[in-house]
Amino acid sequence: MALLTFAVTNVDDLLLLSLLFSNPRYPVRSVVVGQCLGVAFLVGVSLFGLVLGKLAQPQWVG
C-alpha cells in the first residue's frame, strides 16, 4: 500500500508541475523555487516530528 501511495503522489506532483511549467503565467523560476520551498517545508516538519518523538515519553508516542 505504501508503494502505491508513493507512486500516486509522484504522478500527482508530476502532473501539477507539468501544468505549472506549461502555463506562461507562471515563470519557471517561481515554479522551481516553490517546489524547493515545499520540499524543504516537508523535510522540516518531518525533522520536527523526529525530534519531538525522541523527546516525548515512550507511552505518549505509542
C-alpha positions as CSV (number, residue, x, y, z in Angstrom):
1,M,0.0,0.0,0.0
2,A,2.9,2.4,0.8
3,L,4.4,1.8,-2.6
4,L,1.1,2.6,-4.3
5,T,0.7,5.8,-2.3
6,F,4.2,6.9,-3.1
7,A,3.6,6.3,-6.8
8,V,0.3,8.1,-6.9
9,T,1.7,11.2,-5.1
10,N,4.7,11.3,-7.5
11,V,2.4,11.1,-10.5
12,D,0.2,13.8,-9.0
13,D,3.2,16.0,-8.4
14,L,4.4,15.4,-12.0
15,L,1.1,16.4,-13.4
16,L,0.8,19.6,-11.4
17,L,4.4,20.6,-12.2
18,S,3.7,19.9,-15.9
19,L,0.7,22.2,-15.8
20,L,2.6,24.9,-14.0
21,F,5.5,24.7,-16.4
22,S,3.3,24.8,-19.4
23,N,1.4,27.9,-18.3
24,P,3.3,31.1,-19.3
25,R,1.6,33.0,-16.5
26,Y,4.0,31.2,-14.0
27,P,7.7,31.9,-14.5
28,V,9.9,28.8,-14.4
29,R,11.9,30.3,-11.6
30,S,8.8,30.7,-9.4
31,V,7.8,27.1,-10.0
32,V,11.2,25.8,-9.2
33,V,11.6,28.0,-6.1
34,G,8.1,27.0,-4.9
35,Q,8.9,23.3,-5.4
36,C,12.1,23.6,-3.4
37,L,10.4,25.6,-0.6
38,G,7.6,23.0,-0.4
39,V,10.0,20.1,-0.2
40,A,12.1,22.0,2.4
41,F,9.0,22.6,4.5
42,L,8.0,18.9,4.4
43,V,11.5,17.9,5.5
44,G,11.4,20.5,8.3
45,V,8.1,19.2,9.6
46,S,9.4,15.6,9.4
47,L,12.6,16.6,11.4
48,F,10.5,18.4,13.9
49,G,8.4,15.3,14.4
50,L,11.5,13.2,14.7
51,V,12.9,15.4,17.5
52,L,9.5,15.6,19.2
53,G,9.3,11.8,19.1
54,K,12.7,11.4,20.6
55,L,11.9,13.9,23.4
56,A,8.5,12.6,24.3
57,Q,7.7,9.9,26.8
58,P,7.5,6.5,25.2
59,Q,3.9,5.9,26.4
60,W,2.9,9.2,24.7
61,V,4.3,8.1,21.3
62,G,3.0,4.6,21.3
